[in-house]
Amino acid sequence: MTLDEILSHWEKDSKIDRTDISDESLKVPEMHHKYLKMLSMESLTLKKIKQDYKNLYKVKWEYYLGVLDYETMKEHGWEPMPLKILKQDVDIYISSDKDLQAINTKVAIQEEKCTALESILKTISVRNFTIKNYIDFEKFQVGA
C-alpha cells in the first residue's frame, strides 16, 4: 500500500457525520482495527527492508574490500572490483552505492508510512472525546 493510498483512506474515514453521531462513535473500534492492521503490515515490511539492507551491506562491504567470491558476484551480475580499496575507505564507496541508496530510499518511504499510520491511530484513539465534545457543544447551543 502506498502512502497516498493510506492518506486517501484516512481522508474518507476521518470525516465525522454530524447527522449520525451514535453511528460515528460505533465506527471507532472498526477504524482502529483497520489502521492497526495496516500499521502491523507496514511495520513488518519495514523490518524486512531493513534486513535486506543489512544483508546487501555485508555483501557490498566484501565486494568493495575485494574478498567477495566470484559466484556471489556472478549471482548479482557484478564484475570484480577493479580497484584496491583500503578498509577505512570502504564506507565512502558503500555510502555512494546506488543499490544501497535505493534500499535506503525504500526504508525512508516505509518509515513515513508507519509514522502516518501511528498518527492516524492516535487520532482515532481520541475520536470518542471529539464526538463527546461535539455533543456537549450542541447541548450548550440549545441551552440544555
Salt bridges, closest charged atoms under 4 A:
ASP13 OD2 - LYS34 NZ 2.65
GLU24 OE2 - LYS27 NZ 3.21
GLU24 OE1 - ARG127 NH2 2.92
GLU42 OE1 - LYS113 NZ 3.31
ASP52 OD2 - LYS48 NZ 2.96
GLU62 OE2 - LYS58 NZ 2.91
ASP97 OD1 - LYS60 NZ 2.95
ASP99 OD2 - LYS60 NZ 2.84
GLU111 OE2 - LYS50 NZ 3.57
ASP136 OD2 - LYS132 NZ 2.74
